[in-house]
Amino acid sequence: MKIMVAVKRVVDYAVKIRIKPDKSGVETQNVKMSMNPFCEIALEEALKIKESGLAKEVVAVTMGPSNCVDTLRTGLAMGADRGIHVEAARDLVPLSVAKVLKKLVEVENPGLLILGKQAIDDDCNQTGQMIAALLGWPQGTFASKVVLDKEKQVATVDREVDGGLETLCLDLPAVITTDLRLNQPRYATLPNIMKAKSKPIKKYTPEELNVEIKSDLEVVQVTEPPKRKAGVILSSVDELIDKLKNEAHVI
């Protein structure tokens, strides 16, 4: 079985986000970029499945400008066998990403497609559900545990819901999106980083895949959240009640 994993290049989670002066978006020039943490978890799970003997190949896929290849190389250094880069100059909305993934699935014919549940830059949490709908495949979102049965060709997925855990049994091929508690991603070792340089990366354009890249969304303005007011030390319970009633209007 082949496993395809979608990975995304985002601003590193440890970087303090800065808004562009024209408020058109987030500043990405001269900012440290890395693989989306949820995508790292998705790739780690695919590698664990391969190491258990249930898959023969792990293919990492990314979309975006040419510097997204760095993210692919990180995935190859972690252990992916090869990469696919769909080069697109403009930002891609989740539906466009899902359409591109659908075409790549038709080309590669994987038995399992794994994605992070969301990206930390836009927090959309939409691509996994959209690609499952486009393919007509069963989906297990927010996975905290994945167990494959190769003989029965099913995947058992524990997913986190508001009330606790829900267990799904999915017929393969299927789409799985990963949550934080699924695993702890490995670090790429220096020898594997060197090996990754020689691993193949196949390039496509959306036009070659017959996908029209367009957006029905327009970002009007991006602003920072309002600064939090300083706390106040109160001298009595009566003063607290007065402020809750007359200033905060919560009682």
VENBELUR-V10406 format. One line per field, one symbol per residue. phi: phi as a letter, one per 40 degrees, with the letter a starting at -180 (. if undefined). psi: psi as a letter, one per 20 degrees, with the letter a starting at -180 (. if undefined). burial: + if it has 16 or more other C-alpha atoms within 10 Angstrom, else -. Layout:
BEGIN
phi = ???
psi = ???
burial = ???
END
This chain:
BEGIN
phi = .bbbbcbbcbcdcccccbccdcgciccbcfbcbacddccdcccdccccccccgcababbcbabhcccccdcccccccciccabbbccbcccbcdcccccccdccccccfccabbbccabccbfcfbcdcccccccgccbbcfcbabbbbcccfbbcbcbcbdcibbbbbbcccabbbbbcccabdccccddccccccbccbcbbbdcccgbccabcbbccabbccccccccbcbcaccccccccccbcfbb
psi = qpppppqqprpqhippppqqhjkiappipkppqrpphhhggggggghhgghijiqhqpppprqarhiihhhghghhhhiqhrqpoopphrqprhhgghhghghhhhghlqipppqqhrqigikglhgghghgghhkqqqoqlpipppqohgilqppppqprhicqppqoppqqrppqqrhjgroqrqpqghhgghhhiqqopprqhhhjlpporpjqpogqpqqqqqpqqrppqirhhhggghhghghli.
burial = -+++++++++++-------------+------+++++++++++++++-++---++-++++++++---++-++++++++++++++++++----+++++++++++++---++++++++++++----++++++++--+-++++++++++-+-----+++++++-------+++++++++++++-++-+--+----+--+----+---++--+-+-+--------------------------------------
END
